[in-house]
Amino acid sequence: PKEDLEKTFPNRGNTRGLFAATRFTASKSGTVKFAITGKITEAWLNGKPVKPASTLTLDAKQGTNVLVLQIDETNLPDAVRVASGDVSFLTN
């Protein structure tokens, strides 16, 4: 939530950006779709830039993948959420 980010990162304007990352597994290589809640300014899948949007359709590899999002730290969203029925998100 926005309030947690403001408390945790009070000097967020003095950084190179605010980033969030998630790891997920894909059962096979191919297209996966993500719904993103909250405005993002940049995005990367496995280190390769992708066009930021509220819906991402990406080409994932089979196995573990990493999705990184850059959040607009000057205009924090109330929350950032990534959802997909195509993959399994990893918690560790």
C-alpha positions as CSV (number, residue, x, y, z in Angstrom):
1,P,0.0,0.0,0.0
2,K,1.0,3.6,-0.6
3,E,1.2,4.5,3.1
4,D,3.7,1.7,3.7
5,L,5.9,2.8,0.8
6,E,5.9,6.4,2.1
7,K,6.9,5.3,5.6
8,T,9.5,2.8,4.4
9,F,11.1,5.0,1.8
10,P,10.8,8.6,3.1
11,N,13.7,9.8,0.9
12,R,12.4,8.0,-2.2
13,G,12.9,11.1,-4.4
14,N,16.7,10.9,-3.9
15,T,17.1,7.5,-5.6
16,R,17.5,6.1,-9.1
17,G,13.9,4.8,-8.8
18,L,11.6,2.6,-6.9
19,F,11.4,-1.0,-8.2
20,A,9.4,-4.1,-7.4
21,A,10.2,-7.6,-8.6
22,T,8.5,-10.9,-8.6
23,R,9.6,-14.4,-9.6
24,F,7.3,-16.8,-11.3
25,T,7.4,-20.2,-13.0
26,A,5.9,-20.9,-16.4
27,S,5.1,-24.6,-17.2
28,K,6.1,-24.1,-20.8
29,S,7.7,-21.4,-23.0
30,G,5.3,-19.0,-24.6
31,T,2.9,-16.2,-24.1
32,V,1.8,-15.2,-20.6
33,K,-0.5,-12.4,-19.6
34,F,-0.3,-10.2,-16.5
35,A,-2.8,-7.7,-15.1
36,I,-1.0,-4.8,-13.4
37,T,-2.8,-2.6,-10.8
38,G,-1.0,0.7,-10.2
39,K,1.0,2.8,-12.6
40,I,4.4,1.6,-13.7
41,T,6.9,3.6,-15.7
42,E,9.2,0.8,-16.9
43,A,9.2,-3.0,-17.0
44,W,11.6,-5.9,-17.7
45,L,11.2,-9.6,-18.1
46,N,14.4,-11.6,-17.5
47,G,16.4,-8.4,-17.9
48,K,14.9,-7.4,-21.2
49,P,12.8,-4.2,-21.4
50,V,9.1,-4.5,-22.2
51,K,6.6,-1.8,-22.8
52,P,4.9,-0.8,-19.5
53,A,1.1,-1.1,-19.5
54,S,-1.8,-2.2,-17.3
55,T,-1.9,-5.5,-19.2
56,L,1.3,-7.1,-20.2
57,T,1.5,-9.9,-22.8
58,L,5.0,-11.4,-22.6
59,D,7.0,-14.2,-23.9
60,A,8.2,-16.2,-20.9
61,K,10.7,-19.1,-20.9
62,Q,9.8,-22.4,-19.4
63,G,10.8,-22.5,-15.7
64,T,11.7,-19.5,-13.5
65,N,11.3,-16.0,-14.8
66,V,11.8,-12.5,-13.2
67,L,9.5,-9.6,-13.8
68,V,10.7,-6.2,-12.6
69,L,8.6,-3.1,-12.5
70,Q,9.6,0.5,-11.9
71,I,7.1,2.5,-9.9
72,D,6.6,6.3,-10.3
73,E,8.0,7.4,-7.0
74,T,6.9,11.0,-7.4
75,N,3.3,9.9,-7.8
76,L,3.0,6.7,-5.8
77,P,-0.1,4.5,-6.7
78,D,-2.3,3.4,-3.8
79,A,-1.1,-0.2,-4.5
80,V,0.8,-2.2,-7.0
81,R,-0.4,-5.7,-7.8
82,V,0.6,-8.2,-10.4
83,A,-1.9,-11.0,-11.3
84,S,-1.8,-13.8,-13.8
85,G,-3.6,-17.1,-14.3
86,D,-0.9,-18.3,-16.7
87,V,1.9,-18.7,-14.2
88,S,2.7,-19.7,-10.6
89,F,4.3,-16.9,-8.5
90,L,7.2,-17.9,-6.2
91,T,7.3,-16.7,-2.6
92,N,11.0,-17.3,-1.9
